[in-house]
Amino acid sequence: MIIPTLRVCDDLKDYDCIVKNFLDKNIRLLRVNMSRYSPEKYKDDIKYIRELSSGKIEIMADIPIPGQKYRLYTNEDRTIKKGQEITFVPLGNHIVNSIVVNIKKFECKEKVGKILLGDGELSFTAKSISKDKIVAVADNSGILRGKRAFIFLDSIPFAMYDEEKLERYLKALKEINPIKIVLSFSETTEILKLLEEKIKQVLPETMIIPKIETQIGIDNLDKITDCYNEIMLGRGDLALFSDINKFGENQEYVLNTSKRKGVNVIVATDILTSLYENILPSRGELTDIYYLKNKKVEDIVVSAGISMSEELFNRFHLLTRNYFSE
């Protein structure tokens, strides 16, 4: 099954053509990445999509619980040149031309390290770090996009949820009523079962899907797949939150272990993303598609950038429909 990802539109009418295109291609499940905005922001959009599709499109809510990446606070896109000096600041600290990160303060470090943005498309070398600002130099050129992930490569933390945050999401999820809920940065069955109990009190029929995207999640995969019939493999973050040299080995382990136990794996994003820049995908990506099908993967998630462009999604669908369409 091909599962597009929702990107919130400025105008609800922007969904009209997109949803019609999904229905024409027999898309019946939509992933909603709820990590970029407050949970309340998605309710009207999902309600409108349900009305457009006459209830034919179900919702899979991907929530930033129990873990969440730190993100850039701004929505603006900015062109970055190699060698350019950039100042990053936490919330509440205002410096002209700085980039605000959605974090209360930075962790002071003796070791100056690398910073990655997004899924690693931009890299910076930090010159100085204090709790109030980071001054860094761009290692490469590219587009710095709003709401992208902000990650220290030498120490890759993610924010854990608190009870207040969980309650906000549960309140929104009750109205959204998704058929599935994906739990980001799932690592231990203890936390997963605690969250599942609280979610089931609000949405008893919703299916819980752990997302595996860290080395700890990989290490605990046997226990997790003993408890859940479906998981999601978050390949973009797994490449960042584990040894990059073990990425292929880790992916193979997840797919083989899940197949052996009869657990369905939804492979998330980083599929055919070269379509952003090229009419034809890279040969490596075509091999990736063949590999996933050969490993009996049935469900793949499409990035929001491809999903929300009719032209890009049509090309994606043309290349993958024989493998993953129902």
C-alpha positions as CSV (number, residue, x, y, z in Angstrom):
1,M,0.0,0.0,0.0
2,I,1.2,3.5,-0.8
3,I,0.7,5.9,2.1
4,P,1.0,9.6,1.3
5,T,2.0,12.1,4.1
6,L,-0.1,15.2,4.8
7,R,1.4,18.6,4.7
8,V,-0.8,21.3,6.2
9,C,-2.1,23.7,3.5
10,D,-2.7,27.4,3.9
11,D,-6.1,27.2,2.3
12,L,-8.4,24.1,2.7
13,K,-9.4,24.4,-0.9
14,D,-5.8,23.4,-1.8
15,Y,-6.7,19.9,-0.8
16,D,-9.5,19.5,-3.5
17,C,-7.2,18.4,-6.3
18,I,-4.8,16.5,-4.1
19,V,-7.5,14.4,-2.5
20,K,-9.2,13.7,-5.8
21,N,-5.9,12.5,-7.1
22,F,-5.5,10.2,-4.1
23,L,-9.0,8.7,-4.6
24,D,-8.3,8.2,-8.3
25,K,-5.3,6.1,-7.4
26,N,-7.2,4.2,-4.7
27,I,-5.3,5.7,-1.8
28,R,-7.2,4.8,1.3
29,L,-4.7,5.7,4.2
30,L,-3.1,9.1,4.8
31,R,-0.2,9.6,7.2
32,V,-0.4,12.8,9.3
33,N,3.0,13.9,10.6
34,M,1.9,15.7,13.8
35,S,5.4,16.7,14.9
36,R,5.7,20.1,13.1
37,Y,2.8,22.0,14.6
38,S,0.6,22.0,17.7
39,P,-1.9,19.0,17.6
40,E,-4.9,21.3,17.3
41,K,-3.7,22.7,14.0
42,Y,-4.5,19.5,12.1
43,K,-8.1,19.0,13.1
44,D,-9.8,21.2,10.5
45,D,-7.6,19.9,7.7
46,I,-8.4,16.3,8.5
47,K,-12.1,17.0,8.9
48,Y,-12.1,18.7,5.5
49,I,-10.2,15.8,3.9
50,R,-12.6,13.3,5.3
51,E,-15.5,15.3,3.9
52,L,-13.8,15.5,0.5
53,S,-13.2,11.7,0.4
54,S,-16.6,10.9,1.8
55,G,-14.8,9.0,4.6
56,K,-12.9,6.7,2.1
57,I,-9.5,7.9,3.3
58,E,-8.5,6.8,6.8
59,I,-6.0,8.6,9.0
60,M,-2.7,7.3,10.5
61,A,-1.5,9.9,13.1
62,D,2.3,10.0,13.5
63,I,2.8,11.8,16.8
64,P,6.0,13.1,18.5
65,I,5.6,10.8,21.5
66,P,7.4,9.3,23.4
67,G,10.3,11.1,21.7
68,Q,10.7,14.2,19.5
69,K,13.5,15.8,17.5
70,Y,14.4,19.4,18.2
71,R,13.3,21.5,15.3
72,L,13.8,24.9,13.8
73,Y,11.1,27.2,15.1
74,T,10.7,29.3,11.9
75,N,8.7,28.5,8.8
76,E,11.0,30.5,6.5
77,D,13.3,29.0,3.9
78,R,16.8,30.4,3.6
79,T,19.6,29.8,1.1
80,I,22.8,28.8,2.8
81,K,26.2,29.0,1.1
82,K,29.2,26.8,2.0
83,G,31.4,28.7,4.5
84,Q,28.6,31.0,5.6
85,E,28.5,31.8,9.4
86,I,25.1,31.2,11.0
87,T,23.9,31.9,14.6
88,F,21.4,29.6,16.1
89,V,19.5,30.8,19.2
90,P,16.9,29.1,21.5
91,L,13.4,30.4,22.1
92,G,13.3,33.8,23.7
93,N,16.7,35.0,22.5
94,H,16.5,37.5,19.7
95,I,19.5,38.2,17.5
96,V,19.2,39.8,14.1
97,N,19.4,37.2,11.2
98,S,19.7,34.3,13.7
99,I,17.9,31.0,13.3
100,V,15.6,30.1,16.2
101,V,15.5,26.5,17.5
102,N,12.5,25.2,19.3
103,I,14.4,24.6,22.6
104,K,14.6,26.5,25.9
105,K,18.4,26.6,26.0
106,F,21.4,24.8,24.5
107,E,23.6,22.4,26.4
108,C,27.0,24.0,26.9
109,K,29.7,21.7,25.5
110,E,33.4,21.7,25.8
111,K,33.7,19.7,22.5
112,V,32.8,21.6,19.4
113,G,31.0,19.3,17.1
114,K,28.8,18.9,14.0
115,I,25.2,20.0,13.6
116,L,22.8,18.4,11.1
117,L,19.6,19.9,9.8
118,G,16.7,17.9,8.5
119,D,17.7,14.4,7.4
120,G,21.3,15.5,7.0
121,E,21.0,17.7,3.9
122,L,22.8,20.6,5.7
123,S,25.8,20.2,7.9
124,F,27.5,22.9,10.2
125,T,30.6,22.9,12.2
126,A,30.1,24.8,15.5
127,K,32.7,27.4,16.4
128,S,31.3,28.3,19.8
129,I,28.4,27.0,22.0
130,S,26.7,28.6,25.0
131,K,23.2,28.1,26.5
132,D,22.1,31.3,24.6
133,K,23.6,30.8,21.1
134,I,25.6,28.7,18.8
135,V,27.8,30.2,16.1
136,A,28.5,27.7,13.3
137,V,29.9,27.6,9.8
138,A,28.1,25.8,6.9
139,D,29.9,22.7,5.6
140,N,27.9,22.7,2.4
141,S,25.4,24.8,0.4
142,G,21.7,24.1,0.4
143,I,18.2,25.3,1.4
144,L,17.6,25.7,5.1
145,R,13.9,24.9,5.4
146,G,11.6,25.8,8.2
147,K,10.6,23.3,10.9
148,R,13.4,21.0,10.0
149,A,15.2,18.8,12.6
150,F,18.1,20.3,14.5
151,I,20.6,17.6,15.6
152,F,24.0,17.5,17.3
153,L,25.8,14.8,15.5
154,D,28.2,13.9,18.4
155,S,25.4,13.8,21.0
156,I,22.1,13.1,19.4
157,P,19.4,13.8,22.0
158,F,15.7,13.9,21.5
159,A,13.1,15.5,23.8
160,M,10.9,13.1,25.8
161,Y,7.2,13.7,26.3
162,D,5.6,15.0,29.4
163,E,2.1,14.4,30.8
164,E,0.8,17.8,29.7
165,K,2.0,17.3,26.2
166,L,0.4,13.8,26.1
167,E,-2.9,15.1,27.3
168,R,-2.9,17.8,24.5
169,Y,-2.3,15.1,21.9
170,L,-4.9,12.8,23.3
171,K,-7.5,15.6,23.3
172,A,-6.8,16.3,19.6
173,L,-6.6,12.6,18.7
174,K,-10.0,12.0,20.2
175,E,-11.5,14.4,17.6
176,I,-9.3,13.2,14.8
177,N,-10.1,9.6,15.5
178,P,-7.3,7.9,13.6
179,I,-7.4,4.3,12.7
180,K,-3.7,4.0,13.6
181,I,-1.3,5.9,15.9
182,V,2.4,5.8,15.3
183,L,4.6,6.4,18.3
184,S,7.9,8.1,17.4
185,F,11.3,7.1,18.8
186,S,9.9,3.9,20.3
187,E,12.6,2.1,22.3
188,T,11.2,0.0,25.1
189,T,8.1,-2.0,25.6
190,E,7.7,-0.6,29.1
191,I,7.1,2.9,27.8
192,L,5.1,1.7,24.9
193,K,2.7,-0.3,27.1
194,L,2.3,2.6,29.4
195,L,1.4,4.9,26.5
196,E,-0.8,2.3,24.9
197,E,-2.9,2.0,28.1
198,K,-3.5,5.8,28.2
199,I,-4.3,6.0,24.5
200,K,-6.7,3.1,24.6
201,Q,-8.7,4.8,27.4
202,V,-9.5,7.6,24.8
203,L,-9.4,5.6,21.5
204,P,-10.0,1.9,22.4
205,E,-10.1,0.7,18.8
206,T,-7.0,2.5,17.5
207,M,-4.0,0.4,16.5
208,I,-0.7,1.3,18.1
209,I,2.4,1.2,15.8
210,P,5.9,1.6,17.3
211,K,8.3,3.5,15.1
212,I,11.8,2.1,15.1
213,E,14.4,4.9,14.4
214,T,17.2,4.6,17.0
215,Q,19.8,2.0,17.8
216,I,18.1,1.3,21.2
217,G,14.9,0.6,19.3
218,I,16.8,-1.8,17.1
219,D,18.4,-3.5,20.1
220,N,15.0,-4.0,21.7
221,L,13.3,-5.1,18.4
222,D,12.7,-8.7,19.5
223,K,10.7,-7.6,22.6
224,I,8.8,-4.9,20.7
225,T,7.8,-7.3,17.9
226,D,6.6,-9.8,20.5
227,C,4.0,-7.2,21.6
228,Y,2.9,-5.5,18.3
229,N,1.7,-6.9,15.0
230,E,2.8,-3.8,13.0
231,I,5.8,-1.5,13.3
232,M,7.1,1.4,11.3
233,L,10.8,1.6,10.2
234,G,11.8,5.3,10.3
235,R,14.7,5.2,7.9
236,G,15.5,8.9,7.8
237,D,16.1,9.2,11.6
238,L,17.6,5.7,11.9
239,A,20.4,6.9,9.7
240,L,21.0,9.7,12.2
241,F,20.3,8.1,15.5
242,S,22.5,5.1,15.0
243,D,25.9,4.2,13.4
244,I,25.5,5.3,9.8
245,N,27.9,2.4,8.8
246,K,25.3,-0.1,10.3
247,F,22.3,1.4,8.5
248,G,22.0,-1.4,5.9
249,E,22.6,-4.0,8.5
250,N,20.0,-2.5,10.8
251,Q,17.4,-2.2,8.0
252,E,18.0,-5.9,7.1
253,Y,17.6,-6.9,10.7
254,V,14.3,-5.1,11.1
255,L,12.8,-6.6,7.9
256,N,14.1,-10.1,8.5
257,T,13.0,-10.2,12.2
258,S,9.6,-8.8,11.4
259,K,9.1,-11.3,8.6
260,R,10.1,-14.2,10.8
261,K,7.6,-13.1,13.4
262,G,4.7,-12.3,11.0
263,V,4.9,-8.6,11.9
264,N,4.0,-6.1,9.1
265,V,6.6,-3.3,8.5
266,I,5.6,0.1,7.2
267,V,8.8,1.6,5.6
268,A,8.7,5.4,6.1
269,T,9.8,8.0,3.6
270,D,13.3,8.5,2.0
271,I,11.9,6.7,-1.0
272,L,12.4,8.2,-4.5
273,T,13.3,11.6,-3.0
274,S,15.5,12.3,-6.0
275,L,12.2,13.1,-7.8
276,Y,12.4,16.5,-6.2
277,E,15.2,17.4,-8.5
278,N,15.1,15.0,-11.4
279,I,12.5,13.6,-13.9
280,L,14.0,10.1,-13.5
281,P,15.0,8.7,-10.1
282,S,18.5,7.6,-9.3
283,R,19.6,4.1,-10.1
284,G,20.2,3.5,-6.4
285,E,16.6,4.5,-5.6
286,L,15.2,2.1,-8.2
287,T,17.3,-0.6,-6.6
288,D,15.9,0.4,-3.2
289,I,12.4,-0.1,-4.5
290,Y,13.3,-3.5,-5.8
291,Y,15.0,-4.4,-2.6
292,L,12.0,-3.5,-0.5
293,K,9.6,-5.5,-2.6
294,N,12.0,-8.4,-2.6
295,K,12.0,-8.3,1.2
296,K,8.2,-8.6,1.0
297,V,7.5,-5.1,2.2
298,E,3.9,-4.3,1.5
299,D,3.4,-0.7,2.8
300,I,5.5,2.4,2.1
301,V,5.2,6.0,3.2
302,V,5.6,8.8,0.7
303,S,7.3,12.1,1.9
304,A,5.0,15.1,2.2
305,G,6.9,17.0,-0.4
306,I,6.1,14.4,-3.0
307,S,2.6,13.6,-1.6
308,M,1.3,17.2,-1.8
309,S,2.5,17.8,-5.3
310,E,0.1,16.2,-7.9
311,E,2.8,16.1,-10.5
312,L,5.4,14.5,-8.2
313,F,3.0,12.1,-6.7
314,N,1.8,10.9,-10.1
315,R,5.4,10.1,-11.0
316,F,6.0,8.3,-7.7
317,H,2.8,6.3,-8.2
318,L,3.8,5.3,-11.7
319,L,7.1,4.0,-10.5
320,T,5.8,2.0,-7.5
321,R,2.2,1.0,-8.2
322,N,3.1,-2.4,-9.6
323,Y,5.0,-3.1,-6.4
324,F,2.9,-1.6,-3.6
325,S,-0.6,-0.6,-4.8
326,E,-3.4,-2.9,-3.5
